[in-house]
Amino acid sequence: MKIKDILDNNRTISCEFFPPRAEEGIPDVFSAVERLKAYRPDFVSVTYGAGGSTRAFTERITSEMKQQSDLEVMAHLTCVGQTKEEIHSVLERLDQTGVENIIALRGDPPRGESDFVPVKGGFQHATELIEHIHNNFQMGVAAACYPEGHTESPNLNSDLDYVKQKVDKGADFLITQLFFDNSDFFGFLDRAKKAGIDVPIIPGLLPILSTPQIRRFASMCGASIPPDLDRQLDKCADDDRSARAIGIEHATKQVEELWANGVPGIHFYVLNRSYSVSKILDNLNLPGHNGRD
Ligand SMILES: Cc1cc2nc3c(=O)[nH]c(=O)nc-3n(C[C@H](O)[C@H](O)[C@H](O)COP(=O)(O)OP(=O)(O)OC[C@H]3O[C@@H](n4cnc5c(N)ncnc54)[C@H](O)[C@@H]3O)c2cc1C
């Protein structure tokens, strides 16, 4: 089923996983998914890496989940390092195995490079990939957006213009980059509405797992950590268990407020660690997603 059709009638909970580096890691991904199944995610997604084998695993995991479970799946796909023909082949294979949803992304420049340079004959921007999928496949398409702006954008207005283009080219809904201050999300929603963006915008949340890790992620993706939260994290720079507890509490409060304000869904960056997401959903007791209904 297309996620866009699920969103027509439901507020969704979704969970994002990443593929392992080696074949032996595949069962761990399925185990993490299995542990969250009790919370009835409306869809799960699998990220697309920078290299060959993990990309094959993304295809394999999404296809297997689609064929062997009752979960709706969304495959991530980027423009990095592949020609349009190669990307078309990936889409054909996913389509043939029944995958109906793609989140179309440009991807980040490879490690050590500061600018994104497409391969000869590749797509330059997510907009081009979205248009390609829209013109050649029946799949549902999602795209990324950035409450605090994308790291390469000169300003929030130009960033929003490109988000609007993604929707105009066929993105059915948007998922945000992680953020820790809901006012950044609400501000983005207002700007998006004024810009005429009328598709569902699902906030993406990353439960903090450790202080060094979240600081690294936040600086990579341009998400700011509010001073209060940062001070709390300072106190457990070497204590992942305490950092994780702070992350659960913070994300629970974020979801509570977002949900109360009518968001169309919540997308969790699970990082294949199901514990925090299960605790957050236990805390929230959302109908249908509390692990007991
Ligand atoms: C929900 C979500 C899932 C993600 N999943 C993955 C994943 O699986 N794998 C992965 O590698 N990365 C993933 N990312 C990270 C993403 O690939 C990076 O943030 C990347 O730097 C930008 O991708 P994009 O699709 O937003 O690119 P784009 O929309 O192409 O934007 C990139 C930059 O170019 C600008 N821009 C856009 N269109 C144009 C245009 N037509 N002309 C000029 N400038 C333009 C934008 O403002 C922005 O600054 C994900 C991000 C999110 C939010």
The ligand as an SDF file (V2000), in Angstrom:
LIG
                    3D

 53 58  0  0  0  0  0  0  0  0999 V2000
   14.1450   11.5530    6.3480 C   0  0  0  0  0  0  0  0  0  0  0  0
   15.5640   11.5140    5.8380 C   0  0  0  0  0  0  0  0  0  0  0  0
   16.0830   10.3090    5.3710 C   0  0  0  0  0  0  0  0  0  0  0  0
   17.4040   10.2560    4.8840 C   0  0  0  0  0  0  0  0  0  0  0  0
   17.8950    9.0510    4.4410 N   0  0  0  0  0  0  0  0  0  0  0  0
   19.1330    8.9820    3.9180 C   0  0  0  0  0  0  0  0  0  0  0  0
   19.6520    7.7620    3.3880 C   0  0  0  0  0  0  0  0  0  0  0  0
   18.9900    6.7320    3.4220 O   0  0  0  0  0  0  0  0  0  0  0  0
   20.8960    7.7580    2.8620 N   0  0  0  0  0  0  0  0  0  0  0  0
   21.6700    8.8960    2.8120 C   0  0  0  0  0  0  0  0  0  0  0  0
   22.7950    8.8390    2.3050 O   0  0  0  0  0  0  0  0  0  0  0  0
   21.2170   10.0690    3.2940 N   0  0  0  0  0  0  0  0  0  0  0  0
   19.9690   10.1510    3.8460 C   0  0  0  0  0  0  0  0  0  0  0  0
   19.4920   11.3460    4.3270 N   0  0  0  0  0  0  0  0  0  0  0  0
   20.3710   12.5250    4.3160 C   0  0  0  0  0  0  0  0  0  0  0  0
   20.2710   13.3070    2.9740 C   0  0  0  0  0  0  0  0  0  0  0  0
   20.7330   12.4920    1.9190 O   0  0  0  0  0  0  0  0  0  0  0  0
   21.1460   14.5500    3.1120 C   0  0  0  0  0  0  0  0  0  0  0  0
   20.5530   15.4520    4.0140 O   0  0  0  0  0  0  0  0  0  0  0  0
   21.5450   15.2250    1.8080 C   0  0  0  0  0  0  0  0  0  0  0  0
   22.6090   16.1490    2.1130 O   0  0  0  0  0  0  0  0  0  0  0  0
   20.4450   16.0160    1.1270 C   0  0  0  0  0  0  0  0  0  0  0  0
   19.4860   15.1950    0.6010 O   0  0  0  0  0  0  0  0  0  0  0  0
   18.1400   15.8220   -0.0280 P   0  0  0  0  0  0  0  0  0  0  0  0
   17.3880   14.7050   -0.5950 O   0  0  0  0  0  0  0  0  0  0  0  0
   17.4700   16.7200    0.9240 O   0  0  0  0  0  0  0  0  0  0  0  0
   18.8150   16.7140   -1.2170 O   0  0  0  0  0  0  0  0  0  0  0  0
   18.2890   17.8910   -2.0970 P   0  0  0  0  0  0  0  0  0  0  0  0
   16.8290   18.0980   -1.9800 O   0  0  0  0  0  0  0  0  0  0  0  0
   18.8480   17.6670   -3.4680 O   0  0  0  0  0  0  0  0  0  0  0  0
   18.9860   19.1510   -1.4180 O   0  0  0  0  0  0  0  0  0  0  0  0
   20.3970   19.2260   -1.2350 C   0  0  0  0  0  0  0  0  0  0  0  0
   20.8260   20.6870   -1.2180 C   0  0  0  0  0  0  0  0  0  0  0  0
   20.6640   21.2550   -2.5120 O   0  0  0  0  0  0  0  0  0  0  0  0
   19.6880   22.3120   -2.4970 C   0  0  0  0  0  0  0  0  0  0  0  0
   18.8620   22.0910   -3.6740 N   0  0  0  0  0  0  0  0  0  0  0  0
   17.8530   21.2030   -3.8060 C   0  0  0  0  0  0  0  0  0  0  0  0
   17.3550   21.2430   -5.0740 N   0  0  0  0  0  0  0  0  0  0  0  0
   18.0990   22.1610   -5.7250 C   0  0  0  0  0  0  0  0  0  0  0  0
   18.0910   22.6380   -7.0560 C   0  0  0  0  0  0  0  0  0  0  0  0
   17.1910   22.1990   -7.9530 N   0  0  0  0  0  0  0  0  0  0  0  0
   19.0190   23.6040   -7.4080 N   0  0  0  0  0  0  0  0  0  0  0  0
   19.9210   24.0570   -6.5110 C   0  0  0  0  0  0  0  0  0  0  0  0
   19.9660   23.6390   -5.2210 N   0  0  0  0  0  0  0  0  0  0  0  0
   19.0770   22.6980   -4.8490 C   0  0  0  0  0  0  0  0  0  0  0  0
   18.9210   22.1620   -1.1770 C   0  0  0  0  0  0  0  0  0  0  0  0
   18.4440   23.3900   -0.6720 O   0  0  0  0  0  0  0  0  0  0  0  0
   19.9970   21.5620   -0.2660 C   0  0  0  0  0  0  0  0  0  0  0  0
   20.8420   22.5590    0.2580 O   0  0  0  0  0  0  0  0  0  0  0  0
   18.2070   11.4420    4.8470 C   0  0  0  0  0  0  0  0  0  0  0  0
   17.6700   12.6410    5.3270 C   0  0  0  0  0  0  0  0  0  0  0  0
   16.3640   12.6940    5.8300 C   0  0  0  0  0  0  0  0  0  0  0  0
   15.8210   13.9940    6.3480 C   0  0  0  0  0  0  0  0  0  0  0  0
  1  2  1  0
  2  3  1  0
  2 52  2  0
  3  4  2  0
  4  5  1  0
  4 50  1  0
  5  6  2  0
  6  7  1  0
  6 13  1  0
  7  8  2  0
  7  9  1  0
  9 10  1  0
 10 11  2  0
 10 12  1  0
 12 13  2  0
 13 14  1  0
 14 15  1  0
 14 50  1  0
 15 16  1  0
 16 17  1  0
 16 18  1  0
 18 19  1  0
 18 20  1  0
 20 21  1  0
 20 22  1  0
 22 23  1  0
 23 24  1  0
 24 25  2  0
 24 26  1  0
 24 27  1  0
 27 28  1  0
 28 29  2  0
 28 30  1  0
 28 31  1  0
 31 32  1  0
 32 33  1  0
 33 34  1  0
 33 48  1  0
 34 35  1  0
 35 36  1  0
 35 46  1  0
 36 37  1  0
 36 45  1  0
 37 38  2  0
 38 39  1  0
 39 40  1  0
 39 45  2  0
 40 41  1  0
 40 42  2  0
 42 43  1  0
 43 44  2  0
 44 45  1  0
 46 47  1  0
 46 48  1  0
 48 49  1  0
 50 51  2  0
 51 52  1  0
 52 53  1  0
M  END
$$$$
